[in-house]
Amino acid sequence: MNIFQGLGNTCFKASQAFGQWVFFVGRALFSVVRPPIYWRQWGKQFFHIAFLSAPVVGLTAIFTGMVLALQSYTGFSRFSAESSIATVVVLSIVRELGPVLTGLMVAGRVGASIAAELGSMRVSDQISALWTMGVSATNYLIVPRLVALVVGMPLLVLCADAIGVFGGWCIARFVLGFNWILYTRETFEFLRIDDVMSGLIKAAVFGLMIASISCYQGYYARGGAQGVGEATTRAVVLSSITVLLMNYVLTSLLFVR
C-alpha cells in the first residue's frame, strides 16, 4: 500500500510541477512583447549564451563530422558504396547530429549556468528585491535568456552544420584520398532546403525547451546552496532528456509522411 501511495504522491507532484512550468512558460512568452523591454539585457544574454557557446559547439561539430566520415567509409567500403559517404555525412549532420549535439552541449553549458545564476538570486532574495523595486523579474531575467536561446540556437546549429560538414570533407580529402571536387559536388547534390530548415526548426524548439526548463528550475530553487545544486542538476538532466524526446517528436512530424 505504501508503494502505491508513494507512486501516487510522486505522480501528483510531477503533474503539479508540469502545470506550474506550463504557466511559467506562457507568462514568459507573453512578456516577450509586453513592455518594459530591457534591450541591454537581451544583448548581454545573447553574447553570453550564443556567442560564447560557439567554440564548444564548433569543436563538437568538427570531430563529429570527422568521425562520421571515417565510420561511413569503414561501413560503405564493404559494399563498394564509397560515393554515398558525402551524402550520408551532410544529411546526418544537417538533419540530426547538428541540432541534437548542439542542443545537448548548450543544455550542459548554458542550462547549468542559467539555473545556477537564477537559483543563487532566488535563495539570496535578489529576485524578491527586484519585485520590491518595481522591476518585473520575468521581463528582466527570464525573457532575455529565452529570446537569446530561441534566436541563438538556430545560428549555432548553422555553424555546427558547416563545421561538421567541413570536418568530414577534410577527412575525405586528406585521409581517405577522395577527389575534393567530386566529394563537394556529392555533398550538395541531394541536400535540399527542407533538410536545413528542419534542423533550424528543431534548434529553435530545443532552445525554447532548454531556456524554459533551466529558468524554471533556477527561479523556483529552494534550500540554500544545496537547493541551487539540485536545481542545476535537474535543469541539465531534464533539458537533455527533453532535447532527445523532442527530436523524436519533430523528426516524426517533419520527415514521416
Buried (B, 14 or more C-beta within 10 A) or exposed (E): EEEEEEEEEEEEEEEEEEEEBEEBBEEBBEBBEEEEBBEEBBEEBBEBBBEEBBEBBBEBBBEBBBEBBBEBBEEBEEEEEBEEBBBBBBBBBBBBBBBBBBBBBBBBBBBBBBBBBBBBBBBEEEBEEBEEEEBBBBBBBBBBBBBBBBBBBBBBBBBBBBBBBBBBBBBBBEEBEBEEEEBBEBBEEEBEEEBBEBBBBBBBBBBBBBBBBBBBBBBBBEEEEEBBBBBBEBBBBBBBEBBEEBBEEBBEEBEEE
